[in-house]
Amino acid sequence: MPKSVEEILEHLDEMTDRFENWDDTRAVEVPPVEEFLRRAVRARIRAERDLLDAVIGARANGVPWSHIGELLGTSPQAAQQKYGRLVGGSTMREPRGA
């Protein structure tokens, strides 16, 4: 199971490719539950990308990790650990009280 955001996005990209390149001629009929699952995976991919874009935008506009962590429902350290490398240049320690 992917752990980091990079691994999640890579996994989601792979899943997107699989779904977009699905050979419908192989399947006689797609059960509704499978189509529901495909839609859910696509929605998750979009949500993960939207979340990453939002964190990148927030950091670019000076939003501190403490606030990002609060909005994500996690600690500032957990948010920074998960997204910091992807945001680029924003993994420096913030001053106390930020």
Jmol script that loads the backbone (N, CA, C; Angstrom):
load data "model"
ATOM      1  N   MET A   1       0.853  -1.183   0.000  1.00  0.00           N
ATOM      2  CA  MET A   1       0.000   0.000   0.000  1.00  0.00           C
ATOM      3  C   MET A   1       0.888   1.233   0.000  1.00  0.00           C
ATOM      4  N   PRO A   2       0.625   2.189  -0.887  1.00  0.00           N
ATOM      5  CA  PRO A   2       1.446   3.398  -0.926  1.00  0.00           C
ATOM      6  C   PRO A   2       1.336   4.199   0.360  1.00  0.00           C
ATOM      7  N   LYS A   3       2.444   4.829   0.751  1.00  0.00           N
ATOM      8  CA  LYS A   3       2.477   5.579   2.005  1.00  0.00           C
ATOM      9  C   LYS A   3       2.619   7.076   1.776  1.00  0.00           C
ATOM     10  N   SER A   4       3.547   7.480   0.942  1.00  0.00           N
ATOM     11  CA  SER A   4       3.787   8.901   0.750  1.00  0.00           C
ATOM     12  C   SER A   4       2.856   9.449  -0.326  1.00  0.00           C
ATOM     13  N   VAL A   5       2.731  10.751  -0.378  1.00  0.00           N
ATOM     14  CA  VAL A   5       1.902  11.380  -1.399  1.00  0.00           C
ATOM     15  C   VAL A   5       2.440  11.038  -2.784  1.00  0.00           C
ATOM     16  N   GLU A   6       3.777  11.034  -2.920  1.00  0.00           N
ATOM     17  CA  GLU A   6       4.363  10.682  -4.214  1.00  0.00           C
ATOM     18  C   GLU A   6       3.958   9.270  -4.618  1.00  0.00           C
ATOM     19  N   GLU A   7       4.018   8.338  -3.677  1.00  0.00           N
ATOM     20  CA  GLU A   7       3.625   6.962  -3.971  1.00  0.00           C
ATOM     21  C   GLU A   7       2.138   6.869  -4.286  1.00  0.00           C
ATOM     22  N   ILE A   8       1.331   7.620  -3.568  1.00  0.00           N
ATOM     23  CA  ILE A   8      -0.109   7.617  -3.824  1.00  0.00           C
ATOM     24  C   ILE A   8      -0.391   8.150  -5.217  1.00  0.00           C
ATOM     25  N   LEU A   9       0.225   9.290  -5.572  1.00  0.00           N
ATOM     26  CA  LEU A   9      -0.006   9.864  -6.892  1.00  0.00           C
ATOM     27  C   LEU A   9       0.482   8.937  -7.996  1.00  0.00           C
ATOM     28  N   GLU A  10       1.625   8.300  -7.783  1.00  0.00           N
ATOM     29  CA  GLU A  10       2.133   7.356  -8.770  1.00  0.00           C
ATOM     30  C   GLU A  10       1.165   6.184  -8.928  1.00  0.00           C
ATOM     31  N   HIS A  11       0.696   5.666  -7.795  1.00  0.00           N
ATOM     32  CA  HIS A  11      -0.264   4.567  -7.824  1.00  0.00           C
ATOM     33  C   HIS A  11      -1.560   5.013  -8.507  1.00  0.00           C
ATOM     34  N   LEU A  12      -2.011   6.199  -8.202  1.00  0.00           N
ATOM     35  CA  LEU A  12      -3.242   6.697  -8.802  1.00  0.00           C
ATOM     36  C   LEU A  12      -3.077   6.919 -10.298  1.00  0.00           C
ATOM     37  N   ASP A  13      -1.898   7.389 -10.718  1.00  0.00           N
ATOM     38  CA  ASP A  13      -1.632   7.540 -12.152  1.00  0.00           C
ATOM     39  C   ASP A  13      -1.691   6.191 -12.856  1.00  0.00           C
ATOM     40  N   GLU A  14      -1.107   5.170 -12.225  1.00  0.00           N
ATOM     41  CA  GLU A  14      -1.158   3.826 -12.794  1.00  0.00           C
ATOM     42  C   GLU A  14      -2.601   3.348 -12.912  1.00  0.00           C
ATOM     43  N   MET A  15      -3.377   3.580 -11.852  1.00  0.00           N
ATOM     44  CA  MET A  15      -4.779   3.163 -11.872  1.00  0.00           C
ATOM     45  C   MET A  15      -5.560   3.911 -12.938  1.00  0.00           C
ATOM     46  N   THR A  16      -5.284   5.197 -13.096  1.00  0.00           N
ATOM     47  CA  THR A  16      -5.956   5.989 -14.124  1.00  0.00           C
ATOM     48  C   THR A  16      -5.653   5.422 -15.497  1.00  0.00           C
ATOM     49  N   ASP A  17      -4.380   5.125 -15.746  1.00  0.00           N
ATOM     50  CA  ASP A  17      -3.994   4.544 -17.034  1.00  0.00           C
ATOM     51  C   ASP A  17      -4.732   3.239 -17.288  1.00  0.00           C
ATOM     52  N   ARG A  18      -4.816   2.408 -16.249  1.00  0.00           N
ATOM     53  CA  ARG A  18      -5.525   1.131 -16.412  1.00  0.00           C
ATOM     54  C   ARG A  18      -6.990   1.355 -16.778  1.00  0.00           C
ATOM     55  N   PHE A  19      -7.635   2.285 -16.074  1.00  0.00           N
ATOM     56  CA  PHE A  19      -9.048   2.525 -16.328  1.00  0.00           C
ATOM     57  C   PHE A  19      -9.280   3.196 -17.671  1.00  0.00           C
ATOM     58  N   GLU A  20      -8.406   4.132 -18.033  1.00  0.00           N
ATOM     59  CA  GLU A  20      -8.576   4.833 -19.298  1.00  0.00           C
ATOM     60  C   GLU A  20      -8.268   3.937 -20.490  1.00  0.00           C
ATOM     61  N   ASN A  21      -7.395   2.959 -20.306  1.00  0.00           N
ATOM     62  CA  ASN A  21      -7.015   2.064 -21.395  1.00  0.00           C
ATOM     63  C   ASN A  21      -7.698   0.706 -21.291  1.00  0.00           C
ATOM     64  N   TRP A  22      -8.759   0.660 -20.531  1.00  0.00           N
ATOM     65  CA  TRP A  22      -9.493  -0.582 -20.342  1.00  0.00           C
ATOM     66  C   TRP A  22     -10.042  -1.039 -21.682  1.00  0.00           C
ATOM     67  N   ASP A  23      -9.813  -2.279 -22.007  1.00  0.00           N
ATOM     68  CA  ASP A  23     -10.296  -2.858 -23.255  1.00  0.00           C
ATOM     69  C   ASP A  23     -11.705  -3.378 -23.026  1.00  0.00           C
ATOM     70  N   ASP A  24     -12.692  -2.568 -23.405  1.00  0.00           N
ATOM     71  CA  ASP A  24     -14.086  -2.933 -23.174  1.00  0.00           C
ATOM     72  C   ASP A  24     -14.513  -4.159 -23.970  1.00  0.00           C
ATOM     73  N   THR A  25     -13.764  -4.483 -25.022  1.00  0.00           N
ATOM     74  CA  THR A  25     -14.136  -5.648 -25.821  1.00  0.00           C
ATOM     75  C   THR A  25     -13.867  -6.948 -25.073  1.00  0.00           C
ATOM     76  N   ARG A  26     -12.994  -6.898 -24.043  1.00  0.00           N
ATOM     77  CA  ARG A  26     -12.700  -8.104 -23.261  1.00  0.00           C
ATOM     78  C   ARG A  26     -13.836  -8.442 -22.316  1.00  0.00           C
ATOM     79  N   ALA A  27     -14.536  -7.450 -21.861  1.00  0.00           N
ATOM     80  CA  ALA A  27     -15.599  -7.675 -20.885  1.00  0.00           C
ATOM     81  C   ALA A  27     -16.945  -7.666 -21.583  1.00  0.00           C
ATOM     82  N   VAL A  28     -17.718  -8.676 -21.322  1.00  0.00           N
ATOM     83  CA  VAL A  28     -19.051  -8.742 -21.905  1.00  0.00           C
ATOM     84  C   VAL A  28     -19.939  -7.706 -21.247  1.00  0.00           C
ATOM     85  N   GLU A  29     -19.879  -7.664 -19.944  1.00  0.00           N
ATOM     86  CA  GLU A  29     -20.704  -6.730 -19.193  1.00  0.00           C
ATOM     87  C   GLU A  29     -19.955  -6.337 -17.928  1.00  0.00           C
ATOM     88  N   VAL A  30     -19.981  -5.057 -17.593  1.00  0.00           N
ATOM     89  CA  VAL A  30     -19.329  -4.595 -16.375  1.00  0.00           C
ATOM     90  C   VAL A  30     -20.410  -4.484 -15.300  1.00  0.00           C
ATOM     91  N   PRO A  31     -20.272  -5.286 -14.255  1.00  0.00           N
ATOM     92  CA  PRO A  31     -21.259  -5.188 -13.178  1.00  0.00           C
ATOM     93  C   PRO A  31     -21.283  -3.775 -12.597  1.00  0.00           C
ATOM     94  N   PRO A  32     -22.440  -3.307 -12.181  1.00  0.00           N
ATOM     95  CA  PRO A  32     -22.549  -1.943 -11.646  1.00  0.00           C
ATOM     96  C   PRO A  32     -21.570  -1.652 -10.518  1.00  0.00           C
ATOM     97  N   VAL A  33     -21.281  -2.629  -9.688  1.00  0.00           N
ATOM     98  CA  VAL A  33     -20.380  -2.387  -8.569  1.00  0.00           C
ATOM     99  C   VAL A  33     -18.967  -2.085  -9.081  1.00  0.00           C
ATOM    100  N   GLU A  34     -18.545  -2.699 -10.165  1.00  0.00           N
ATOM    101  CA  GLU A  34     -17.228  -2.422 -10.725  1.00  0.00           C
ATOM    102  C   GLU A  34     -17.173  -1.009 -11.309  1.00  0.00           C
ATOM    103  N   GLU A  35     -18.221  -0.605 -11.974  1.00  0.00           N
ATOM    104  CA  GLU A  35     -18.259   0.762 -12.513  1.00  0.00           C
ATOM    105  C   GLU A  35     -18.262   1.772 -11.378  1.00  0.00           C
ATOM    106  N   PHE A  36     -18.972   1.488 -10.320  1.00  0.00           N
ATOM    107  CA  PHE A  36     -18.977   2.353  -9.146  1.00  0.00           C
ATOM    108  C   PHE A  36     -17.574   2.467  -8.567  1.00  0.00           C
ATOM    109  N   LEU A  37     -16.858   1.346  -8.509  1.00  0.00           N
ATOM    110  CA  LEU A  37     -15.486   1.344  -8.009  1.00  0.00           C
ATOM    111  C   LEU A  37     -14.579   2.171  -8.912  1.00  0.00           C
ATOM    112  N   ARG A  38     -14.716   2.028 -10.215  1.00  0.00           N
ATOM    113  CA  ARG A  38     -13.922   2.838 -11.147  1.00  0.00           C
ATOM    114  C   ARG A  38     -14.162   4.331 -10.917  1.00  0.00           C
ATOM    115  N   ARG A  39     -15.409   4.706 -10.771  1.00  0.00           N
ATOM    116  CA  ARG A  39     -15.728   6.117 -10.530  1.00  0.00           C
ATOM    117  C   ARG A  39     -15.121   6.604  -9.216  1.00  0.00           C
ATOM    118  N   ALA A  40     -15.180   5.763  -8.204  1.00  0.00           N
ATOM    119  CA  ALA A  40     -14.619   6.126  -6.900  1.00  0.00           C
ATOM    120  C   ALA A  40     -13.108   6.317  -6.997  1.00  0.00           C
ATOM    121  N   VAL A  41     -12.433   5.455  -7.741  1.00  0.00           N
ATOM    122  CA  VAL A  41     -10.985   5.588  -7.915  1.00  0.00           C
ATOM    123  C   VAL A  41     -10.666   6.883  -8.658  1.00  0.00           C
ATOM    124  N   ARG A  42     -11.404   7.179  -9.693  1.00  0.00           N
ATOM    125  CA  ARG A  42     -11.186   8.440 -10.428  1.00  0.00           C
ATOM    126  C   ARG A  42     -11.404   9.649  -9.518  1.00  0.00           C
ATOM    127  N   ALA A  43     -12.449   9.591  -8.703  1.00  0.00           N
ATOM    128  CA  ALA A  43     -12.727  10.693  -7.774  1.00  0.00           C
ATOM    129  C   ALA A  43     -11.600  10.837  -6.757  1.00  0.00           C
ATOM    130  N   ARG A  44     -11.063   9.719  -6.295  1.00  0.00           N
ATOM    131  CA  ARG A  44      -9.950   9.759  -5.341  1.00  0.00           C
ATOM    132  C   ARG A  44      -8.714  10.378  -5.981  1.00  0.00           C
ATOM    133  N   ILE A  45      -8.451  10.028  -7.218  1.00  0.00           N
ATOM    134  CA  ILE A  45      -7.308  10.592  -7.940  1.00  0.00           C
ATOM    135  C   ILE A  45      -7.448  12.106  -8.026  1.00  0.00           C
ATOM    136  N   ARG A  46      -8.620  12.561  -8.439  1.00  0.00           N
ATOM    137  CA  ARG A  46      -8.854  14.008  -8.540  1.00  0.00           C
ATOM    138  C   ARG A  46      -8.725  14.678  -7.175  1.00  0.00           C
ATOM    139  N   ALA A  47      -9.273  14.049  -6.146  1.00  0.00           N
ATOM    140  CA  ALA A  47      -9.222  14.631  -4.803  1.00  0.00           C
ATOM    141  C   ALA A  47      -7.786  14.727  -4.290  1.00  0.00           C
ATOM    142  N   GLU A  48      -6.979  13.702  -4.505  1.00  0.00           N
ATOM    143  CA  GLU A  48      -5.580  13.732  -4.071  1.00  0.00           C
ATOM    144  C   GLU A  48      -4.818  14.836  -4.790  1.00  0.00           C
ATOM    145  N   ARG A  49      -5.056  14.976  -6.083  1.00  0.00           N
ATOM    146  CA  ARG A  49      -4.381  16.030  -6.841  1.00  0.00           C
ATOM    147  C   ARG A  49      -4.857  17.412  -6.411  1.00  0.00           C
ATOM    148  N   ASP A  50      -6.151  17.552  -6.183  1.00  0.00           N
ATOM    149  CA  ASP A  50      -6.690  18.833  -5.726  1.00  0.00           C
ATOM    150  C   ASP A  50      -6.115  19.206  -4.364  1.00  0.00           C
ATOM    151  N   LEU A  51      -6.013  18.230  -3.477  1.00  0.00           N
ATOM    152  CA  LEU A  51      -5.461  18.481  -2.153  1.00  0.00           C
ATOM    153  C   LEU A  51      -4.001  18.911  -2.245  1.00  0.00           C
ATOM    154  N   LEU A  52      -3.221  18.210  -3.060  1.00  0.00           N
ATOM    155  CA  LEU A  52      -1.822  18.577  -3.243  1.00  0.00           C
ATOM    156  C   LEU A  52      -1.713  19.988  -3.828  1.00  0.00           C
ATOM    157  N   ASP A  53      -2.512  20.291  -4.834  1.00  0.00           N
ATOM    158  CA  ASP A  53      -2.503  21.642  -5.418  1.00  0.00           C
ATOM    159  C   ASP A  53      -2.860  22.694  -4.379  1.00  0.00           C
ATOM    160  N   ALA A  54      -3.823  22.379  -3.519  1.00  0.00           N
ATOM    161  CA  ALA A  54      -4.235  23.326  -2.489  1.00  0.00           C
ATOM    162  C   ALA A  54      -3.114  23.563  -1.477  1.00  0.00           C
ATOM    163  N   VAL A  55      -2.412  22.508  -1.086  1.00  0.00           N
ATOM    164  CA  VAL A  55      -1.302  22.658  -0.149  1.00  0.00           C
ATOM    165  C   VAL A  55      -0.184  23.466  -0.797  1.00  0.00           C
ATOM    166  N   ILE A  56       0.133  23.173  -2.035  1.00  0.00           N
ATOM    167  CA  ILE A  56       1.168  23.932  -2.753  1.00  0.00           C
ATOM    168  C   ILE A  56       0.778  25.409  -2.821  1.00  0.00           C
ATOM    169  N   GLY A  57      -0.469  25.681  -3.168  1.00  0.00           N
ATOM    170  CA  GLY A  57      -0.943  27.065  -3.235  1.00  0.00           C
ATOM    171  C   GLY A  57      -0.916  27.755  -1.891  1.00  0.00           C
ATOM    172  N   ALA A  58      -1.313  27.030  -0.861  1.00  0.00           N
ATOM    173  CA  ALA A  58      -1.313  27.609   0.482  1.00  0.00           C
ATOM    174  C   ALA A  58       0.099  27.981   0.904  1.00  0.00           C
ATOM    175  N   ARG A  59       1.039  27.078   0.698  1.00  0.00           N
ATOM    176  CA  ARG A  59       2.425  27.364   1.083  1.00  0.00           C
ATOM    177  C   ARG A  59       2.991  28.511   0.238  1.00  0.00           C
ATOM    178  N   ALA A  60       2.656  28.552  -1.038  1.00  0.00           N
ATOM    179  CA  ALA A  60       3.136  29.630  -1.903  1.00  0.00           C
ATOM    180  C   ALA A  60       2.614  30.985  -1.439  1.00  0.00           C
ATOM    181  N   ASN A  61       1.479  30.972  -0.757  1.00  0.00           N
ATOM    182  CA  ASN A  61       0.890  32.204  -0.240  1.00  0.00           C
ATOM    183  C   ASN A  61       1.190  32.427   1.237  1.00  0.00           C
ATOM    184  N   GLY A  62       2.155  31.680   1.753  1.00  0.00           N
ATOM    185  CA  GLY A  62       2.625  31.915   3.114  1.00  0.00           C
ATOM    186  C   GLY A  62       1.821  31.296   4.229  1.00  0.00           C
ATOM    187  N   VAL A  63       0.899  30.397   3.912  1.00  0.00           N
ATOM    188  CA  VAL A  63       0.117  29.755   4.967  1.00  0.00           C
ATOM    189  C   VAL A  63       1.050  28.819   5.735  1.00  0.00           C
ATOM    190  N   PRO A  64       1.116  28.955   7.064  1.00  0.00           N
ATOM    191  CA  PRO A  64       2.039  28.121   7.845  1.00  0.00           C
ATOM    192  C   PRO A  64       1.572  26.666   7.933  1.00  0.00           C
ATOM    193  N   TRP A  65       2.547  25.787   8.129  1.00  0.00           N
ATOM    194  CA  TRP A  65       2.231  24.369   8.270  1.00  0.00           C
ATOM    195  C   TRP A  65       1.270  24.124   9.426  1.00  0.00           C
ATOM    196  N   SER A  66       1.337  24.952  10.447  1.00  0.00           N
ATOM    197  CA  SER A  66       0.437  24.766  11.586  1.00  0.00           C
ATOM    198  C   SER A  66      -1.025  24.890  11.145  1.00  0.00           C
ATOM    199  N   HIS A  67      -1.303  25.853  10.295  1.00  0.00           N
ATOM    200  CA  HIS A  67      -2.681  26.043   9.819  1.00  0.00           C
ATOM    201  C   HIS A  67      -3.068  24.957   8.811  1.00  0.00           C
ATOM    202  N   ILE A  68      -2.130  24.594   7.939  1.00  0.00           N
ATOM    203  CA  ILE A  68      -2.406  23.528   6.971  1.00  0.00           C
ATOM    204  C   ILE A  68      -2.709  22.231   7.711  1.00  0.00           C
ATOM    205  N   GLY A  69      -1.894  21.916   8.712  1.00  0.00           N
ATOM    206  CA  GLY A  69      -2.131  20.708   9.497  1.00  0.00           C
ATOM    207  C   GLY A  69      -3.502  20.732  10.160  1.00  0.00           C
ATOM    208  N   GLU A  70      -3.853  21.883  10.703  1.00  0.00           N
ATOM    209  CA  GLU A  70      -5.169  22.022  11.347  1.00  0.00           C
ATOM    210  C   GLU A  70      -6.295  21.763  10.342  1.00  0.00           C
ATOM    211  N   LEU A  71      -6.177  22.353   9.153  1.00  0.00           N
ATOM    212  CA  LEU A  71      -7.204  22.173   8.129  1.00  0.00           C
ATOM    213  C   LEU A  71      -7.281  20.731   7.630  1.00  0.00           C
ATOM    214  N   LEU A  72      -6.138  20.058   7.623  1.00  0.00           N
ATOM    215  CA  LEU A  72      -6.116  18.664   7.188  1.00  0.00           C
ATOM    216  C   LEU A  72      -6.502  17.695   8.297  1.00  0.00           C
ATOM    217  N   GLY A  73      -6.649  18.229   9.514  1.00  0.00           N
ATOM    218  CA  GLY A  73      -7.003  17.373  10.637  1.00  0.00           C
ATOM    219  C   GLY A  73      -5.831  16.565  11.153  1.00  0.00           C
ATOM    220  N   THR A  74      -4.642  17.139  11.039  1.00  0.00           N
ATOM    221  CA  THR A  74      -3.436  16.447  11.487  1.00  0.00           C
ATOM    222  C   THR A  74      -2.490  17.453  12.127  1.00  0.00           C
ATOM    223  N   SER A  75      -1.352  16.997  12.546  1.00  0.00           N
ATOM    224  CA  SER A  75      -0.381  17.908  13.141  1.00  0.00           C
ATOM    225  C   SER A  75       0.377  18.654  12.048  1.00  0.00           C
ATOM    226  N   PRO A  76       0.952  19.812  12.389  1.00  0.00           N
ATOM    227  CA  PRO A  76       1.771  20.528  11.413  1.00  0.00           C
ATOM    228  C   PRO A  76       2.922  19.663  10.897  1.00  0.00           C
ATOM    229  N   GLN A  77       3.527  18.891  11.800  1.00  0.00           N
ATOM    230  CA  GLN A  77       4.646  18.040  11.410  1.00  0.00           C
ATOM    231  C   GLN A  77       4.213  16.962  10.425  1.00  0.00           C
ATOM    232  N   ALA A  78       3.049  16.362  10.668  1.00  0.00           N
ATOM    233  CA  ALA A  78       2.559  15.312   9.772  1.00  0.00           C
ATOM    234  C   ALA A  78       2.244  15.887   8.394  1.00  0.00           C
ATOM    235  N   ALA A  79       1.635  17.069   8.357  1.00  0.00           N
ATOM    236  CA  ALA A  79       1.329  17.707   7.074  1.00  0.00           C
ATOM    237  C   ALA A  79       2.610  18.033   6.322  1.00  0.00           C
ATOM    238  N   GLN A  80       3.580  18.587   7.034  1.00  0.00           N
ATOM    239  CA  GLN A  80       4.849  18.950   6.406  1.00  0.00           C
ATOM    240  C   GLN A  80       5.601  17.706   5.938  1.00  0.00           C
ATOM    241  N   GLN A  81       5.561  16.666   6.743  1.00  0.00           N
ATOM    242  CA  GLN A  81       6.243  15.431   6.381  1.00  0.00           C
ATOM    243  C   GLN A  81       5.620  14.815   5.123  1.00  0.00           C
ATOM    244  N   LYS A  82       4.303  14.883   5.019  1.00  0.00           N
ATOM    245  CA  LYS A  82       3.607  14.277   3.887  1.00  0.00           C
ATOM    246  C   LYS A  82       3.757  15.095   2.607  1.00  0.00           C
ATOM    247  N   TYR A  83       3.672  16.424   2.713  1.00  0.00           N
ATOM    248  CA  TYR A  83       3.634  17.269   1.522  1.00  0.00           C
ATOM    249  C   TYR A  83       4.880  18.116   1.294  1.00  0.00           C
ATOM    250  N   GLY A  84       5.712  18.254   2.307  1.00  0.00           N
ATOM    251  CA  GLY A  84       6.841  19.185   2.230  1.00  0.00           C
ATOM    252  C   GLY A  84       7.747  18.992   1.042  1.00  0.00           C
ATOM    253  N   ARG A  85       8.123  17.760   0.746  1.00  0.00           N
ATOM    254  CA  ARG A  85       9.019  17.508  -0.386  1.00  0.00           C
ATOM    255  C   ARG A  85       8.374  17.870  -1.712  1.00  0.00           C
ATOM    256  N   LEU A  86       7.084  17.710  -1.802  1.00  0.00           N
ATOM    257  CA  LEU A  86       6.377  17.984  -3.054  1.00  0.00           C
ATOM    258  C   LEU A  86       6.123  19.468  -3.257  1.00  0.00           C
ATOM    259  N   VAL A  87       6.053  20.199  -2.156  1.00  0.00           N
ATOM    260  CA  VAL A  87       5.804  21.636  -2.229  1.00  0.00           C
ATOM    261  C   VAL A  87       7.044  22.354  -2.717  1.00  0.00           C
ATOM    262  N   GLY A  88       8.198  21.870  -2.342  1.00  0.00           N
ATOM    263  CA  GLY A  88       9.452  22.431  -2.817  1.00  0.00           C
ATOM    264  C   GLY A  88       9.868  23.678  -2.062  1.00  0.00           C
ATOM    265  N   GLY A  89      10.974  23.575  -1.368  1.00  0.00           N
ATOM    266  CA  GLY A  89      11.538  24.722  -0.675  1.00  0.00           C
ATOM    267  C   GLY A  89      10.766  25.184   0.536  1.00  0.00           C
ATOM    268  N   SER A  90       9.745  24.460   0.921  1.00  0.00           N
ATOM    269  CA  SER A  90       8.935  24.921   2.045  1.00  0.00           C
ATOM    270  C   SER A  90       9.076  24.024   3.252  1.00  0.00           C
ATOM    271  N   THR A  91      10.116  23.214   3.298  1.00  0.00           N
ATOM    272  CA  THR A  91      10.257  22.283   4.414  1.00  0.00           C
ATOM    273  C   THR A  91      11.123  22.854   5.522  1.00  0.00           C
ATOM    274  N   MET A  92      11.477  24.135   5.417  1.00  0.00           N
ATOM    275  CA  MET A  92      12.259  24.766   6.480  1.00  0.00           C
ATOM    276  C   MET A  92      11.397  24.926   7.713  1.00  0.00           C
ATOM    277  N   ARG A  93      12.016  24.915   8.871  1.00  0.00           N
ATOM    278  CA  ARG A  93      11.265  25.084  10.112  1.00  0.00           C
ATOM    279  C   ARG A  93      10.660  26.483  10.160  1.00  0.00           C
ATOM    280  N   GLU A  94       9.459  26.526  10.656  1.00  0.00           N
ATOM    281  CA  GLU A  94       8.798  27.806  10.838  1.00  0.00           C
ATOM    282  C   GLU A  94       9.165  28.351  12.201  1.00  0.00           C
ATOM    283  N   PRO A  95       9.126  29.668  12.346  1.00  0.00           N
ATOM    284  CA  PRO A  95       9.390  30.241  13.661  1.00  0.00           C
ATOM    285  C   PRO A  95       8.336  29.784  14.654  1.00  0.00           C
ATOM    286  N   ARG A  96       8.711  29.708  15.909  1.00  0.00           N
ATOM    287  CA  ARG A  96       7.731  29.317  16.938  1.00  0.00           C
ATOM    288  C   ARG A  96       6.545  30.261  16.912  1.00  0.00           C
ATOM    289  N   GLY A  97       5.387  29.665  17.107  1.00  0.00           N
ATOM    290  CA  GLY A  97       4.161  30.452  17.128  1.00  0.00           C
ATOM    291  C   GLY A  97       3.554  30.668  15.753  1.00  0.00           C
ATOM    292  N   ALA A  98       4.186  30.095  14.724  1.00  0.00           N
ATOM    293  CA  ALA A  98       3.645  30.273  13.364  1.00  0.00           C
ATOM    294  C   ALA A  98       2.436  29.396  13.167  1.00  0.00           C
TER     295      ALA A  98
END
end "model"
wireframe off; spacefill off
backbone 0.3
color backbone group
